[in-house]
Amino acid sequence: MGAAQGRGRTGAEASIIRKFTLWWFRQPGAISHVSVNVQIDAGPMLAYLAALAAQRAGQTPKITVQHLLAGAIGRALHAVPAANARVVGDHIVPQPHVGLAMPVNLLGRGAAETAAEGAELGMAIVERVESRNLVEISAATHRSVEGERSGRSTNPFVGVVKRLGAQLPQPALNVGLNLMARGARSRRLQRPAEALLPVTAGLTNPGAALGQAPGARFMGAAFSLPNALVQVGTVWGITGVQDEVVAVAGRPEVRPMLPVLLLFDHRLIDGVRAGRLLHRFAEILAVPALWFGADGAQPGPSPAAGAPGAPQP
């Protein structure tokens, strides 16, 4: 039971369950985000990326696991559009595009400007990720990451917040952030807020700091998000591929598995639609060439195309 599909169409046009959850999770202490942990066979994904690397030898920027995951998230959210929405006050506001935010580690990196700001973390943002091909996603991500590491954010809003954080004492910064958060919750300022920070989902990497530590294996994570500044429908926590013993045709085999944490806002979707979202994500990673082309240059669907099935080869 999802949100109405038109922008701002709520009230009687939204389902009873969505209206109930909007009220339910407003209660003191309520946490609206639900986390799900799964593992996905990474063999097809790694083989596809290896073929792309051989085909694009010498070309930059490279197409990496992160870019493929970003593309898969964009197409999965396009297929389940109810998850690609914002909650503004008591209203569910569907978003026409998928804007993906990805944290950028700045510790020990970047130019003198970044070090002077005392920055630890930046934010790379790729807009309209659902319709971009992998070559475009790679280029957009590279530009955004390099901007963060050089101290020049490609998103003006992120740049302003970082400058305020560097220059203002904590009490004054709190006032400024509170005003921004209040504006983000206003339906009157909804469109300008979306334009300033076009983010509807997040891609992060819990467990990445663990790396390949001897004797340690990433198992899972859980976290929740405050509804401040920007409200995202889903956060995808994905760590490094690791070998696991899994059952294949009733027999144990060692396969490269991708641990995935999906954090979704229960005000937008329930477990059924979250399951469909993960199913589509896994479908895409199982046959990446079908969705992105053998050369990574196949564009995604346009927003007007609705929620499609698998593209035809």
ZAFIDREN-866219 format. One record per residue (C-alpha): residue in three letters; x, y, z. Coordinates in steps of 0.1 Angstrom, whole numbers, padded with zeros to 4 digits, always signed. Each point is the difference from the previous one (the first is absolute). Example, Ala and Ser with C-alpha at 12.3 -4.5 7.8 and 13.67 -1.06 7.14 Angstrom:
residues 2
ALA+0123-0045+0078;SER+0014+0034-0007;
***
This chain:
residues 313
MET+0000+0000+0000;GLY+0020+0029-0012;ALA-0001+0037-0003;ALA-0021+0017-0027;GLN+0021+0003-0032;GLY-0006+0037-0008;ARG+0022+0026+0017;GLY-0017+0011+0032;ARG-0031-0022-0006;THR-0009-0012+0035;GLY-0029+0001+0024;ALA-0029-0021-0014;GLU+0021-0011-0029;ALA+0026-0017+0023;SER-0007-0034+0015;ILE-0014-0003+0035;ILE+0032-0018+0011;ARG+0022+0029-0012;LYS-0022+0025+0018;PHE+0001-0021+0032;THR+0038-0004-0001;LEU+0005+0038-0006;TRP-0018+0005+0033;TRP+0014-0030+0018;PHE+0037+0009-0005;ARG-0006+0036+0012;GLN-0004-0013+0035;PRO+0028+0008+0025;GLY+0029-0025-0003;ALA-0013-0016-0032;ILE+0026-0011-0025;SER-0014-0004-0035;HIS+0029-0017-0017;VAL+0003-0038-0003;SER+0032-0018-0009;VAL+0003-0032-0020;ASN+0032-0020-0005;VAL+0005-0023-0030;GLN+0029-0015-0020;ILE+0001+0000-0038;ASP+0022-0022-0022;ALA+0027+0024-0013;GLY+0014-0024-0027;PRO-0020+0014-0030;MET+0007+0036+0011;LEU+0038-0005+0003;ALA+0001-0019-0033;TYR-0019+0029-0017;LEU+0024+0026+0015;ALA+0030-0020-0010;ALA-0013-0001-0036;LEU-0007+0037+0000;ALA+0035+0007+0013;ALA+0016-0020-0028;GLN-0022+0017-0026;ARG+0007+0035+0014;ALA+0037-0005+0006;GLY+0017+0033+0002;GLN-0032+0020+0002;THR-0008+0021+0030;PRO-0018+0003+0024;LYS-0003-0037+0007;ILE-0033-0017+0006;THR+0001-0015+0035;VAL-0022-0020+0023;GLN-0013+0032+0015;HIS-0012+0013-0034;LEU-0017-0033-0008;LEU-0017+0000+0034;ALA-0011+0036-0005;GLY-0015-0008-0034;ALA-0018-0031+0015;ILE-0015+0021+0028;GLY-0012+0026-0025;ARG-0017-0026-0021;ALA-0014-0019+0029;LEU-0016+0032+0015;HIS-0014+0008-0034;ALA-0017-0034+0000;VAL-0015+0006+0035;PRO-0006+0038-0001;ALA-0019+0001+0034;ALA+0034-0004+0017;ASN+0014+0030-0019;ALA-0019+0027+0020;ARG+0003+0025+0027;VAL-0022+0006+0031;VAL-0007+0037+0003;GLY-0021+0007+0031;ASP-0030-0023-0002;HIS+0004-0006-0038;ILE+0018-0025-0021;VAL+0015+0017-0030;PRO+0012-0023-0028;GLN+0032+0010-0017;PRO+0003-0001-0038;HIS+0037-0009+0000;VAL+0025-0020+0022;GLY+0027+0021+0015;LEU+0027-0020+0017;ALA+0022+0013+0028;MET+0032-0019+0008;PRO+0024+0009+0029;VAL+0036+0009-0009;ASN+0028-0007+0024;LEU+0022+0030+0004;LEU+0023-0012+0028;GLY+0036+0002-0013;ARG-0012+0012-0034;GLY-0007+0032-0018;ALA+0016+0034-0004;ALA+0010+0025+0026;GLU-0035+0016-0001;THR-0016-0032+0011;ALA+0026-0005+0028;ALA-0005+0035+0012;GLU-0037-0005+0004;GLY+0007-0030+0021;ALA-0023-0021-0023;GLU-0003-0037+0006;LEU-0028-0009-0024;GLY-0013+0014-0032;MET-0031-0008-0020;ALA-0001-0009-0037;ILE-0033+0004-0017;VAL-0011-0015-0033;GLU-0033+0013-0014;ARG-0024-0019-0023;VAL+0019-0032+0006;GLU-0029-0021-0012;SER+0004+0011-0036;ARG+0038+0003-0003;ASN+0022-0028-0014;LEU+0030-0013+0019;VAL+0025+0022-0020;GLU-0020+0031+0011;ILE-0004-0012+0036;SER+0038-0006+0002;ALA+0008+0035-0014;ALA-0026+0018+0022;THR+0012-0018+0031;HIS+0037+0007-0008;ARG-0007+0037-0004;SER-0019+0002+0033;VAL+0026-0020+0019;GLU+0029+0021-0013;GLY-0020+0031+0008;GLU-0005-0011+0036;ARG+0037-0010+0004;SER+0012+0033-0014;GLY-0022+0020+0024;ARG-0024+0011-0028;SER-0033-0018+0002;THR-0018-0004-0032;ASN-0033+0005+0018;PRO-0004+0036+0011;PHE-0021-0009+0031;VAL+0026-0025+0013;GLY+0027+0027-0006;VAL-0020+0026+0020;VAL-0006-0024+0029;LYS+0037-0010+0002;ARG+0011+0037+0000;LEU-0025+0008+0027;GLY+0012-0029+0020;ALA+0036+0012-0003;GLN-0007+0036+0009;LEU-0028+0001+0025;PRO+0001-0011+0037;GLN-0022-0029+0009;PRO-0030+0021+0014;ALA-0001+0022-0031;LEU+0003-0030-0023;ASN-0029-0017+0018;VAL-0022+0030-0006;GLY+0009+0000-0037;LEU-0006-0037-0004;ASN-0033+0002+0019;LEU-0012+0026-0025;MET+0010-0021-0029;ALA-0017-0031+0014;ARG-0032+0020+0007;GLY+0001+0012-0037;ALA+0005-0036-0011;ARG-0032-0010+0019;SER-0021+0027-0016;ARG-0022-0009-0030;ARG+0003+0036-0012;LEU+0038-0004-0002;GLN-0001-0036-0012;ARG+0010+0007-0036;PRO+0029+0023+0008;ALA+0013-0025+0026;GLU-0001-0028-0026;ALA+0019+0022-0025;LEU+0027+0008+0026;LEU+0004-0035+0012;PRO-0013-0025-0026;VAL+0005-0031+0021;THR-0026-0028+0004;ALA+0023-0029+0010;GLY+0034-0007+0015;LEU+0028-0025-0007;THR+0025-0006+0027;ASN+0024-0027+0010;PRO-0004-0013+0036;GLY+0028-0024+0009;ALA+0024+0014-0026;ALA+0024+0011+0027;LEU+0002-0037+0011;GLY+0014-0008-0034;GLN+0017-0034-0003;ALA+0010-0002+0036;PRO+0013-0035+0007;GLY-0025-0021+0019;ALA-0028+0026-0003;ARG-0031-0001-0022;PHE-0027+0026-0005;MET-0034-0013+0011;GLY-0024+0029+0000;ALA-0009+0035+0012;ALA-0030+0020+0011;PHE-0005+0037+0004;SER-0027+0026-0002;LEU-0001+0035-0014;PRO-0014+0033+0015;ASN-0024+0018-0023;ALA+0020+0032-0003;LEU+0011+0020-0030;VAL-0009-0027-0025;GLN-0022-0031+0003;VAL+0010-0030-0021;GLY-0022-0030-0006;THR+0028-0026-0001;VAL+0036-0003+0011;TRP+0021-0029-0015;GLY+0029-0012+0022;ILE+0023-0021-0021;THR+0034-0013+0011;GLY+0027-0019-0018;VAL-0005-0033-0017;GLN+0010-0030+0021;ASP+0002-0037-0005;GLU-0029-0020+0017;VAL-0011-0036+0000;VAL-0034-0001-0016;ALA-0023-0028-0012;VAL-0001-0004-0038;ALA-0023-0028-0013;GLY+0001-0015+0035;ARG+0037-0001+0003;PRO+0024+0024+0019;GLU+0021+0022-0022;VAL+0023+0030+0007;ARG-0013+0030-0019;PRO+0008+0038+0001;MET-0029+0015+0018;LEU-0010+0037+0003;PRO-0014+0010+0034;VAL-0029+0025-0004;LEU-0018+0020+0027;LEU-0032+0017-0012;LEU-0013+0027+0023;PHE-0035+0011-0011;ASP-0025+0025+0014;HIS-0031-0020+0011;ARG-0021+0031-0005;LEU+0005-0004-0038;ILE+0000-0037-0005;ASP-0006-0032+0018;GLY+0019-0033+0001;VAL-0017-0013-0032;ARG+0013+0030-0021;ALA+0033-0001+0017;GLY+0003-0036-0011;ARG-0009+0009-0035;LEU+0027+0027+0001;LEU+0027-0024+0011;HIS-0012-0026-0025;ARG+0004+0024-0029;PHE+0034+0011+0014;ALA+0012-0036+0001;GLU-0015-0006-0035;ILE+0021+0028-0015;LEU+0032-0012+0016;ALA-0006-0035-0012;VAL+0000+0011-0037;PRO+0016+0035-0001;ALA+0005-0001-0038;LEU-0037-0002-0005;TRP-0006+0032+0019;PHE+0030+0020-0009;GLY+0012-0015-0033;ALA+0032-0019-0007;ASP+0019+0033-0002;GLY-0016+0017+0030;ALA-0015+0027-0022;GLN-0036-0011-0001;PRO-0022+0028+0016;GLY-0027-0007+0025;PRO-0037+0007-0004;SER-0015+0034+0000;PRO-0022+0009+0030;ALA-0031+0001-0023;ALA+0006-0036-0009;GLY-0015-0012+0033;ALA+0013-0031+0019;PRO+0013-0023-0027;GLY+0009-0037+0000;ALA+0034-0012-0011;PRO+0011+0017-0032;GLN+0001-0021-0031;PRO+0035-0010-0012;
***
